[in-house]
């Protein structure tokens, strides 16, 4: 291989890597505080106004509850956050501060969050079980 072609290829690769970093591609999304979680909730479900927020310790997700008792689960999806309002098919299991949530949706899957108030969220989510049976 011609040395000039090799150097040119390396320069092009490094330029693409630099461009990807500058654009923020490949970086992991984090929720830095409750305000960031509220913004992500509004992006996921327009008009969702939380009154309570449980932020995952590392910022890798959140649970938010509105005045109507709806609970929104946020999880990373690429460089954004995907959200689902949890329903009666949702189940939550807790081990200390780790809360494992089965959304009841095969495509959304199971999410595990480390939360300071995991006991509250476990009870709140499992109360949703009877909400759809009225």
FENKA-V227211 format. One record per pair of residues at least 6 apart in sequence whose ideal C-beta (glycine too) atoms are under 7 Angstrom apart, sorted by the first residue. I is the first residue (numbers start at 1). J is the second residue. D is the distance in whole Angstrom. If there is no record, write none. Layout:
((I	J	D) (I	J	D))
This chain:
((20	26	6) (24	79	7) (27	79	6) (28	76	7) (29	76	5) (29	79	5) (29	80	6) (29	81	6) (30	59	4) (30	60	7) (31	37	5) (31	40	6) (31	55	6) (31	59	4) (31	62	6) (32	59	6) (34	53	5) (34	55	6) (37	53	5) (37	55	6) (37	62	4) (37	64	6) (37	74	7) (38	50	6) (38	53	7) (40	74	5) (40	81	4) (41	48	5) (41	50	6) (41	64	5) (41	72	5) (41	74	6) (41	83	6) (42	48	6) (44	72	7) (44	74	6) (44	81	6) (44	82	7) (44	83	3) (45	72	6) (45	83	6) (45	85	6) (48	66	6) (48	72	6) (49	66	6) (50	64	4) (50	65	6) (50	66	6) (51	65	6) (51	66	6) (51	67	5) (52	64	7) (52	65	4) (53	62	6) (53	64	5) (54	62	6) (54	63	4) (54	115	5) (54	117	6) (54	121	5) (55	62	5) (56	62	6) (56	113	4) (56	114	6) (56	115	6) (57	114	4) (60	76	6) (61	74	5) (61	75	5) (61	76	7) (61	111	6) (61	113	5) (62	74	5) (63	71	6) (63	73	6) (63	113	7) (63	121	5) (64	72	5) (65	71	5) (65	124	7) (70	85	5) (71	86	5) (71	124	6) (71	125	6) (71	128	7) (72	83	5) (72	85	5) (73	83	7) (73	84	5) (73	86	6) (73	101	6) (73	103	6) (73	111	6) (74	81	5) (74	83	5) (75	81	7) (75	82	6) (75	111	5) (84	103	6) (84	105	6) (84	108	5) (86	103	6) (86	125	6) (86	128	6) (87	104	6) (87	128	6) (87	132	6) (88	128	6) (88	129	6) (88	131	5) (88	132	3) (88	133	7) (89	104	3) (90	101	7) (90	102	7) (90	103	6) (90	104	5) (90	125	6) (90	128	6) (91	102	5) (91	126	7) (92	99	6) (92	100	7) (92	101	5) (92	121	7) (92	122	5) (92	125	4) (92	126	6) (93	100	5) (94	118	5) (94	119	6) (94	122	4) (97	114	5) (97	115	6) (97	116	7) (97	118	5) (98	112	6) (98	114	5) (98	118	7) (99	112	7) (99	113	5) (99	115	6) (99	118	4) (99	121	6) (99	122	6) (100	110	6) (100	112	5) (101	110	7) (101	111	5) (101	125	6) (102	110	5) (103	109	7) (103	111	7) (115	121	6))
